[in-house]
Amino acid sequence: DDYEEGSWTPTFDSGYSSISYTTQFGTYTKIGNTVRAYFRLSLSTASTTGQAIIIEGLPFTVVNQGHQYTTGTSYINTASANGDSVKILVFPNESRVYLYYQSTTGVTQLVGTNLGSSLDILGQVVYQV
């Protein structure tokens, strides 16, 4: 098996505009076909939009295995009440992280206006390539 460590730069692809980051970094470890990617994004200033929050730049594309979706863990520090039940998901054949909100009535994709511009997010995903 091969072993690789490195860094990557996560960015908000949508959900925010005119972004200035306080913290913006990611690291990864790849062993064979398994990748563990960690990231942190902290906003200094940004404008929220009504578009879905998508973080792009994962170091490798997720394997395309039909219905095999990658979930991850996250911690979100925000003034918004929507930050307490956030789920992160990566779709097959993609290298982007999507944020969802889970309530007692269902799951909805988060948009920038849901979390606000005072945001610090830490997350990780483990996936196959």
C-alpha positions in Angstrom: 0.0 0.0 0.0 1.1 3.6 -0.6 1.2 6.2 2.2 0.9 10.0 1.6 0.5 13.0 3.8 -0.2 16.5 2.6 -2.1 19.7 2.8 -5.0 21.1 0.8 -6.8 24.5 0.7 -10.5 24.3 1.4 -12.7 27.1 0.0 -16.3 28.0 0.0 -17.5 27.3 -3.5 -21.0 28.7 -2.8 -23.1 30.0 0.1 -20.8 33.0 0.6 -19.3 35.8 -1.4 -16.6 38.5 -0.9 -14.9 36.1 1.5 -11.9 36.9 3.8 -10.7 34.0 5.9 -9.2 34.2 9.4 -8.3 30.5 9.1 -8.2 28.4 6.0 -6.4 25.1 6.0 -6.7 21.4 5.4 -4.5 18.3 5.9 -4.9 14.7 4.7 -3.5 11.3 5.0 -3.9 8.7 2.3 -3.2 5.0 2.9 -3.9 2.8 0.0 -7.3 3.8 -1.3 -8.5 5.4 1.9 -8.2 9.2 2.6 -8.8 11.0 5.9 -9.1 14.8 5.1 -9.4 17.4 7.9 -10.3 21.0 7.3 -10.9 24.3 9.1 -12.5 27.4 7.7 -13.0 30.5 9.8 -14.5 33.7 8.3 -13.2 37.1 9.0 -15.7 38.8 6.7 -18.2 37.5 4.1 -21.5 38.1 2.6 -24.0 35.3 2.9 -26.1 34.1 -0.1 -29.1 31.9 -0.6 -27.0 29.3 -2.3 -26.1 25.9 -0.9 -23.0 25.9 1.3 -20.3 23.9 -0.5 -16.7 23.5 0.5 -14.4 22.5 -2.4 -10.9 21.3 -2.8 -10.8 17.9 -1.2 -7.4 16.4 -2.1 -8.8 13.4 -4.0 -12.1 12.6 -5.8 -14.4 10.1 -3.9 -14.7 6.8 -5.6 -17.8 6.4 -7.8 -19.6 3.5 -6.2 -23.2 4.2 -6.9 -25.0 4.6 -3.6 -21.9 4.8 -1.5 -22.0 8.3 0.1 -19.3 9.6 2.5 -20.4 11.3 5.7 -18.2 13.1 8.1 -17.9 14.8 11.5 -17.9 18.5 12.1 -17.9 21.2 14.8 -19.5 24.5 13.9 -19.2 27.7 15.9 -21.8 30.2 14.8 -24.3 32.6 16.3 -27.0 30.8 14.2 -29.2 28.2 15.8 -28.8 26.2 12.6 -25.3 25.3 13.6 -26.2 22.7 16.2 -27.3 19.8 13.9 -25.1 20.1 10.8 -24.2 17.0 8.8 -21.5 16.9 6.2 -21.8 14.7 3.1 -19.6 14.0 0.1 -21.2 12.6 -3.0 -19.6 9.8 -5.2 -17.3 11.1 -7.9 -16.9 14.5 -6.3 -14.3 16.4 -4.3 -16.6 18.8 -2.5 -18.3 18.8 1.0 -22.0 19.7 1.3 -23.6 20.9 4.5 -27.0 19.7 5.6 -29.2 20.5 8.6 -31.0 17.7 10.4 -34.2 18.5 12.3 -36.9 16.2 13.8 -38.9 16.6 10.6 -36.2 16.0 8.0 -32.9 17.0 6.3 -32.4 20.2 4.3 -29.3 21.6 2.5 -27.9 24.6 4.3 -27.4 27.9 2.5 -25.2 30.8 3.6 -28.0 32.8 5.2 -28.7 29.7 7.4 -25.4 29.9 9.2 -24.5 33.6 8.9 -21.2 35.2 8.3 -19.7 34.7 11.8 -18.6 31.1 11.2 -15.9 28.8 12.2 -16.1 25.2 10.9 -13.9 22.2 11.7 -14.6 18.9 9.9 -13.2 15.7 8.6 -14.2 13.0 6.2 -12.8 9.5 5.6 -13.4 8.2 2.1 -12.3 5.8 -0.6 -10.6 6.9 -3.8 
